[in-house]
Amino acid sequence: MADEIKKIVIVGGGTTGWMAAASLSRFAKGKDLSVTLIESPDINTVGVGEATIPNFVDFNRNLGIADADLIKATQATFKLGIEFEDWYKKGSRFFHPFAAYGAPLENVEFHQYINKLKAQGVAPEIEDYCFACLLAKKGAFAQPNGQSNNSATHYSYAYHMDAVLYAQFLTQFCKEKGVKHILATVSKVTLNVESGMIESLKLSDGQTINGDLFIDCSGFKGILIEGAMGIGLEADDHWLPCDSAVAVQTELQGQPTPYTRAIAKEAGWQWCIPLQHRMGNGYIYSSKFMSDAQAEESLLNSVKGRTITQVKHFKFPKGRRKVIWHKNCFALGLAAGFLEPLESLGISLIQTALAKLLTFFPDKSFNQADIDEVNRLHNSELDRIIDFLLVHYKLTQRDDTAFWRYCQQMPIPESLAHKLAVYKSQGHVVQYADESFQQASWLAMFFGFNLQPERFDARIKSLDNRLIEKNLAQLNDQLQSAASQCLSHQAFIDKHCKAVSDV
């Protein structure tokens, strides 16, 4: 057997680096395996509010972190999903929940009953049969009851949190788990002449750090994966239309919503991410259709509350890293590439990449077949995510600006075209391998953009509409009754996890 990995070296801190350190230190428990994190003292953190998806809750629980402790430390609020405003048409809205709609009846998927009624002139709203949607409309929150026998009340949730505070929280957590923390910058990377693998790092304080496996969490620069290993980016910008962002924090006005707001604008969309102590705001836009100055003006004219930070501008890199694992270097976070944050996937992609690394954790031989499989799985995951991001733009009926007219006409991958064609036919949702978003998420888009199939499932063609409507009414009554008993989002936070002091 080849020698086991003994030393893991992480370059870069922030959310990405400390998530890697936390996960790998948990993996290292009971093994002859050390984890060292090198963090530059000169890097200014971005400090925008960060929205997450439900697997983030699981990630922290698996580390042994209590929900309430994390929420208090990061000034977090709860997230039931995302409300999309003005995407289909100006004045429209729909909700993408972390939950399914209804429950299958007679082995036929629930949404087909909605499609049948719509095709025959009845217009039920599918959101009325999703508990998370009803909670969001009421501005309420409750933790899911895992013991409930009613599948219609099952849902998940995520957090809105302060990413800077989260990194600080994990820093202390990891140090207590034995992670060595070095404040210095990398001044030189030494590669093995024969193998091309990283041997050591020379630091600005004069130290030389040797390692077996190196994790690049150095952001857009990719100090190891690109600077030392020469692995560049593969362009994805020919698919996704937005390439720039401007962000600012404001004072929180009123009570925080238990969801993220994504508001379609002239040349992109605006995010509103509520934390306990402030509101995170940003405008994601296409520089082909709007200047940086116009975007900043549009954002500042639309935010509520006094601004409490300076406006920050960002330019997105041109896509994904060609491979995230090369020899003994593994790239995470922005070092691995970037997809616009429309569905809050930044942290999720860190988690899924770490999961792949742990599943195929190497020894010092760094088997190329394992490396190739991780890179294949990662690229397949990104392809499916791009499909889902694109559907937000492609299905719009807005024609009031050049940006939205472009979105209607822009090319899309064959995989997405096939998915749309199958749904348009009979309302069936195609699910590929490595999908990050399951059927309910796609249904949120299809119903939100009013994509009505030509037919519905033939198995329910003869079913009496009155019976369907009766079942739907009973379900809605049950869900409305349950939602009415829940605390408001703010009241739930005040009772269970209010942060001790504002930041």
MODA-V387269 format. One record per pair of residues at least 4 apart in sequence whose C-alpha atoms are under 6 Angstrom apart, sorted by sequence separation. I is the first residue (numbers start at 0). GAP is how many residues later the second one is. D is the distance in whole Angstrom. If there is no record, write none. Layout:
I	GAP	D
I	GAP	D
//
This chain:
12	4	4
14	4	6
17	4	6
19	4	6
20	4	6
60	4	5
70	4	6
85	4	4
103	4	5
117	4	5
169	4	6
174	4	5
191	4	5
202	4	5
217	4	5
221	4	5
222	4	5
223	4	5
224	4	5
225	4	4
264	4	5
274	4	6
286	4	6
324	4	6
330	4	6
331	4	5
333	4	6
348	4	6
356	4	5
361	4	5
385	4	6
390	4	6
405	4	6
422	4	4
436	4	6
442	4	6
443	4	6
444	4	6
446	4	6
475	4	6
486	4	6
492	4	5
493	4	5
11	5	5
12	5	6
27	5	5
59	5	5
70	5	5
85	5	5
103	5	5
116	5	5
117	5	5
134	5	5
173	5	5
190	5	5
191	5	5
201	5	6
225	5	5
263	5	4
273	5	5
324	5	4
330	5	5
398	5	6
422	5	5
445	5	5
486	5	6
492	5	5
85	6	5
103	6	5
126	6	6
190	6	5
201	6	5
224	6	6
225	6	6
262	6	5
272	6	6
323	6	6
397	6	6
398	6	5
422	6	6
84	7	6
102	7	6
190	7	4
191	7	6
200	7	6
262	7	5
272	7	5
323	7	5
84	8	4
101	8	6
189	8	6
190	8	5
200	8	5
215	8	6
261	8	6
271	8	6
83	9	5
189	9	6
199	9	5
261	9	5
271	9	5
83	10	5
189	10	5
199	10	4
260	10	6
270	10	5
82	11	6
260	11	5
270	11	5
418	11	6
82	12	4
188	12	5
259	12	6
269	12	5
323	12	6
81	13	6
187	13	6
259	13	5
269	13	4
393	13	5
81	14	5
187	14	5
268	14	6
392	14	6
393	14	5
80	15	5
186	15	6
268	15	5
320	15	5
80	16	4
185	16	6
186	16	5
267	16	6
320	16	5
79	17	6
80	17	6
185	17	5
186	17	6
267	17	4
319	17	4
332	17	6
79	18	6
184	18	6
255	18	5
266	18	5
318	18	6
331	18	6
184	19	5
266	19	6
318	19	6
183	20	6
130	22	6
6	26	6
11	26	6
12	26	5
251	26	5
426	26	5
5	27	4
6	27	5
7	27	5
8	27	5
9	27	5
10	27	5
11	27	5
101	27	5
250	27	5
251	27	5
425	27	6
8	28	6
100	28	6
249	28	6
424	28	5
100	29	5
249	29	5
386	29	5
423	29	4
424	29	5
425	29	5
426	29	6
248	30	6
423	30	6
425	30	5
248	31	5
248	32	6
247	33	5
246	34	6
246	35	4
245	36	5
245	37	5
244	38	5
244	39	4
243	40	6
243	41	5
241	43	5
242	43	5
241	44	4
102	49	6
101	50	5
383	51	6
322	52	6
380	53	5
250	54	5
249	55	6
250	55	6
98	56	4
249	56	5
249	57	4
97	58	5
248	58	6
249	58	5
248	59	6
248	60	6
247	63	5
246	64	6
246	65	5
245	66	6
245	67	4
244	68	6
244	69	5
243	70	6
243	71	5
243	72	6
242	73	5
79	77	5
78	78	6
78	79	5
77	80	6
78	80	5
77	81	5
236	81	6
76	82	6
76	83	5
234	83	5
235	83	5
75	84	5
234	84	5
75	85	4
233	85	6
233	86	5
73	87	6
232	87	5
233	87	6
73	88	5
232	88	4
233	88	5
231	89	6
232	89	5
73	91	5
73	92	5
53	103	5
53	104	4
52	105	5
51	106	6
51	107	6
50	109	4
49	110	6
49	111	5
48	112	6
48	113	5
49	113	6
221	113	5
214	114	6
215	114	6
219	114	5
212	115	5
213	115	5
214	115	5
215	115	5
216	115	5
218	115	5
219	115	5
214	116	6
218	116	5
46	117	6
138	118	6
216	118	6
196	130	6
196	131	6
266	136	5
40	142	6
35	143	6
39	143	6
34	144	5
35	144	5
36	144	5
37	144	5
38	144	5
39	144	5
37	145	6
38	145	6
39	145	5
14	152	5
17	152	6
21	152	6
13	153	5
81	177	5
86	177	5
79	178	6
80	178	5
81	178	5
82	178	5
83	178	5
84	178	5
85	178	5
78	179	5
79	179	5
81	179	6
83	179	6
77	180	5
78	180	4
76	198	5
75	199	5
16	200	5
74	201	5
8	202	6
7	203	6
6	204	5
9	204	6
6	205	5
7	205	5
8	205	5
9	205	5
10	205	5
11	205	5
7	206	6
10	206	6
11	206	5
4	207	6
10	207	6
276	225	6
48	231	5
51	292	5
50	293	6
87	308	5
88	308	6
87	309	6
88	309	5
15	317	6
99	340	5
115	340	6
111	344	6
141	344	6
128	347	6
139	347	6
140	347	6
95	348	5
130	348	6
134	348	6
139	348	4
140	348	5
138	349	6
139	349	5
138	350	6
93	354	5
4	358	5
3	359	5
4	359	6
3	360	6
2	361	6
87	361	5
74	424	6
71	425	6
71	426	6
71	427	4
67	429	5
//
